Amino acid sequence: MKFTSIKSGLGTWGALFILMLGTSSCNQKQADPLSAESVQKLTVSISEEKDWSERMALSIIKRSPEAWMNDFAETPQWNYTHGLILHSMIKTWEQTGEDLYFGYAKAYADTMIMEDGSIRDYDITSFNIDHIAPGWFLLKVYEETKEERILKAIKTLKDQLEWQPRTKDGGYWHKLRYPWQMWLDGLFMGEPFNARYAVMFNKPEIFDDIATQFKLAEKHTRDEETGLLYHGYDESRLQRWSDPETGLSSEFWARAMGWYVMGIVEVLDEFPKDHPGRQDLIDILNRSLDAALRVRDPEKHVWWQVLDQHHREGNYLESTSSCMFTYAMIKGVNRGYLPETYRAEAQKSYNAILDEFIRVDESGEVHLTNCCAVAGLGGNPYRDGTYDYYIGEPIREDDPKGLGPFVMASLEFEKGANN
């Protein structure tokens, strides 16, 4: 699919968006983004006749008319949350053919990638694997535009992964300031970019390391009794949050597992069918989602913030992880990674998300409620990974860590319905 501006028949308001983006891809100057006032006019009423994927995508654009404004940002930031939103926008463009969504994603690239290919608000020496996540959408932008500055930015992110510190057995550290630590989150942050890069630049040897990262994460974090995965692993056992015997954090945080299974279904899109690691990842996906289903709420069909402690005081049904698990299930079924029995389970959870977490206001704007704002381990102030820590983090609406997976899950359900 090529980015064809207004030639694809996206309609008057979509065409206006693209026209106002300008032609900066030709001269490497920052695009003039569609103004907040213009977006508000164009999205004043979001039709209920559209599919849920577009209703949410348009709601995201309405709330953040310039893509850098996502995640409640007041200034442009190079952030994994923006990467996730634009991941979903690119997928929406690919499925609908509406160039509005590509234009929205490209506008972020035009804001963040300078003429010399440097990345605004990015420091390679922090070796923060979160900062690789926007690389996936950059690869898609480069495929369409062939802009040299975008390629330079992509090469910078790949250089980071080449030099990313590792545990003794080869797992990526989450960040330089979190030494010897693997977090489940990091598998989504780094590996979809790595896998797409491997395909685009004909580097099949990269797939060996991608498979290794997922296998190490499962090896170190999987609980043999429940099959659930702990949030983090400290090889050194020096962190206060880590068990002195196992190096593991103490709780099963829902979104950590959600990131992990999303990462698997994304990289499997790229894996060569004859690569031995491909079946390993499919097996891990099945084991992990089997375990997740066993702790899904039996009545509500969504997941709790701390997975295995239903109804414990303070625990709550959490939307971002529920969207992630649901996306991994329906995509896994659609691609043949999971047995067909998962389709009904995915549908139950998707229907439950609509009932439990989706709120639509009078203008048709779609909101996602009950989102855990953030959670991590260590740092300052120190996050000890206890039950009280996870339930004590802020809860908010419209967190991008749930919005992106909701859009992508919706696209997968709509793909089957529209066919």
N, C-alpha and C positions, 0 to 999 in steps of 0.2 A: 504494500500500500504506500502510495506517495502522498506527501503533504501538498495538496493541490489548491490551496486557498479557496476561493469562492466557487471554483468550477465543479465541486462535488454536490452542489445543490443543498447546502446545509440550511438555507433559509436566510431571511433578511437580517435577523439579529445576529446569527452566527457569522454571516458574511461581514457585518459591521465590525465584529470583534477582530476578525482576521485582517481587515483593511486597516484598522487602527493599530494593529501590531506593527505595521510598517514593513520595510524590506531590509531590516538590519542584518539579516544573514548574508547579504551580498557585500556589505561594507564593514562588518564586524563592529558596528556601533550598537549600543543598547537599544532595544526596541522600545517604542513609546507604548506603554501598557494601556489597555482600556481603562478609562477613569472609573473610580468607584461610583461616581454619579451615573455614568452610562450603564454600568453593570446593574445597578439597582433598578434602572428603568427597564432594562432588558429582562430582568428576572423578577419583576414586581409580582408576577403570578406564575407559579410553576405548575404546569398542568398535571392533574392526576391521571391523565390518559397515557402519559409516558411511563416507561418501565422504571422500576425502583432504582436501577443503576443510574439512569440519567437524572431522575428526580433528586437523588443525593448528590450527584456530581454538580448539577446546577445549583444546588443549595450551598455546596462548598464554595463555588465561584461567587455566589451572591454574598456570602459572609466574608470572603477573602478575594476581592476583585483583582488584586495583584497576587500572584502565586506566593510571593515571599511572605505575605501576611498570614499564611496558614500557621496553625499552632499558636495563635494569639500573639504572633510576633509584632513588635513595634519597630524593629529595624531588620534589614535583610540578614538572614543567617543561613549557613550551610549546615543542614540538619537532617538527620535520618527521617524525621517526621514529614518534612517536605518531600523527601525522596519517596516515602510511602504513598503520600497523596498523589504525586505525579506518576508513580507506578500505576496507580488505579486510573488516572486520567489517560495515560497512554493506552492502557487496555480498553478503556471505553472508546477511544478514537479508533482503535483497531477493529472493534466489533461493530460499531455503529457507522463508521465512515464520516462522522461529523468532525470537521477540521477544527472546530472550536476547541476541542479538548487537547489536540496537539498544540495548538497555538498557546493555550494556557500553560502547558508544560514548557514549551520553548521560551516563553517570556521569563520563566524562572532562570533558565540557562542564560538568557541575555542579561539578566540582572546580576548573576553570580559569576559568570565566566568572563574575564577581562580579555581585551584584544590580544594580549600576549599569551593567553591560555592559563594564566594564574587564576586561582579560585578564591573568590572573596570569602573572608571569614573562615579560612582553612589553614591549618598548620600541620604539615606532614609529620613534624617531629613529635607531636603528641601521640602518634600511632593509635588513634582512636578509631576502632573498627566501625563505630557508628557512622563515621564520616564517609565510609565507602558506599553506604546504602543509596545515595542519590546517583551513584554511577550507573545504575541499571537504566534509568530513564535517559541519562546522557548518551549512552550507547544507542538508544533508539533515536534520539535527536540526530546524532551523527550519521546514522544510517540514511536519514532523510536529507540532511543538509550538506554533508561532507565538509563542514566548516573545520578549518585547520585548528582554530583555537579550541574547539570542542574536543578534537582528537588529543591535543596537548593536555587538556584537563584529564581526560580519560587515562592517558599514559601516567600522569602524576598519581592518580588513584591506584593504578596497577603497581607503580613503584612502591607505594606504601605497603601494599600486600606482600611484595617481594621482600621487604625489610621488616615486616611486622614481627615483633618479638614472639617467641613460641615457648611453650612448655617443653620439658625434656623429651616428651614423646611426640612433639610436633604440633600441638594444638595452639591456635592463635591466642595470645593474650587479648583480653577485652580492650584494654588501653595500657599505655606505658605506665600510667600512674596506678594501675591495678595489676601489679606484677604477679606472674604465675597463675593467673585466674582465667578460666574459661566460663563464660556465661552463655546460657542457651540463646539469649537475644542475638548474640554475635553471629550465629549461623545464618540468620536472615540478612543481617547487615552486610556481610561480606560475600557470601557464596552465590547468590543470584547474579550479581555483577561479574564475579569470577567466571561463572559458567557461560554467561552470554559473551564475555570477552574471548573465552576459549574458542567458541564457535566462530565469531566474527573474524578473528585474527589467526584462525587455523593453528591453535595451540592445544591439541588433544591431550597432551601430557598433563595439563592443568587438572583434568578430571580425576586423576589419581589422588591429588591432594584434596580436592573437594570431597571426595568420598571419605578420605581419612578424617577430615574435620568432623563430619557428621558421626562417624563411627566412634571417634574418641569422645565426643560429647555424650553419646549414649553410654559408652563404656564407663565413664566416670560419674555420670549423674543418675543412672537408672536404679530405681529401688526394685530389688528382685521380688519382693512380696507383692507390691501393687502394680508394678510396671510403670509407675509415674516417674517423671524426671524432676530432680531438684533444680532450683534456679541456677546455682553456681557451684564451681569446684575450684578450690585453692590447692594447687599442687604442693605448695610450701607448707601448708597448714599454719601459717603465721597470722592469718586474719582472725579477728575475734569472732566473726560470723561463721567461721569454718569449724567443723568437727575435728578435734585433734587426731582422730583415728582415720577418718575417711576423707577429710578435706571438704566435705559437703556443707552447703547451707542447710538450714533446719526445716524449711517448709516447701511445699509444692505450690508455687505461685502460678496461677492459671495462665497469665499472659506469657510467661517464660516458655511454657510448653507450646503455646499458640505460635509464638515466633518460630520455634523450632520446626513444627510440622509445616508451617507456611513455607519456610525455607526449603524443605524437602520437595514439596510439589513444584516450587519454582525452578529448582535446578534440574529436576527430572525432565522438564521441557527440553532441556539442552543436551542431556546425557546421550552419548552414542548407545544405540540399542545393544551393541555387542560388548560394551564395557562391563567387566565383572562387578564393578561397584554399583552399577545401576540396580541390580536385583537386591544388593545389600540395602540400598536406600529404600526400596519398595518394602522390604521386610521390616525395616525400622519404622517406616510410616505406619504399616499395619499394626505392629506391636504398640506403638505410641498411641494411636487413635483407639485401639481396643481398650487400652487402659483409661484413656480420657472418657470414653463412653461409659465405662463402669462407674465413674464418679459424677457423671452428668446428673443434674437434678431429675429424679424420676417423674416428677409432675410437671415442672416448668420446661424441661428439656433444654436448659441453658446451664452455664457453669458458674460456680462460686469463685470468689476472689482467691480464697485458699481452697484448693480443689477438693480435699478429702475431709473437710471439717464443716459439713452442712449444719446449718442452724446453730453453730456455736456463736455465742454472743459477739456481735460486731461484724460477723461475716456477712457477705451480701452477694447477690447475683450480679455478675459483672459483664458488661456488654462487649468490651473490646476483645477479650479472650474468646467469648462466645462467637463473635464474628470470625475470628481467626480459625477456630476449630471447624466451624461450619464451612468456611471457604476451603480448607484443606480436604474436608470430606467430599464435598460436591465436585471439586476439581479432581480429586483422586479417583472418584467413580467415573467421571466423564472421560478421563485419560486412560482408564483401565488399570490404575495402580491399586485400587481397592475393589473388593467384591461388590457386586450389584446390590447386595443387601444394605450397603451403606447409603444408597440413594434415599431410601425412606427415612433413615436416621438423620441425614442431612436436611431433608425437607421438614422434619419435625422441629429441628433446631432453628431453621430459617423462619418458619412460621412463628416460633416462639419469640425470636428476636423482634419480628414485626409487632407482636402483641405486647411484649414486655418492655422493649427499649425504644421503639420508634415513636416519635411525636411529630405530628404535622400541624403547622400553624395555619392561620386563616389564609395566608398568601400562597400556601402550598409548599412552603419551605420545610424541609425534612430535617429533623434533629435526632441525635442518638444520645440517650440518657444513660446514667449509671456507669460512667467511664472512670476507671482508675487513672488518675492524671499521670502518675509516674511511680516507679519503684526501682530500686537498685540495691547495691551492696557496698558497704564501706563508705569511703568519702568523708566529707566534712560539711555539715554535721554527719556523724557516723550512723550508718544504716545497718542494723544488726541482723536483719533477715528473720526476725522472730514473727510469730503470728500477730502480735500487737503492732509490729511495724507495718506489715502489709495491710492490715485493716485500717490503720491510722493515716495512710496517705490520702490526700484530697480526692474527692469524687466530683466530676464535672460533666457537663454536656459537650458534645461535639468535639471530642478528642480525636485528633487525626489517626491515632493508633487503632481506632475502631472504624472511623469513616472509610479509610482506604480498603480494609478487608470487607466491609459491608458492600461497597461498590463492586469489588471483585467477586464476592460470593453471588451477588445479584446477577452479574454478567454470566456466571456459569449456569445458574438456573434458567436465565432467559435464553441462553444459547440452546438448551434442550427444548424449551417451549416454542421458540421461534422456528426451530427446525421441524 
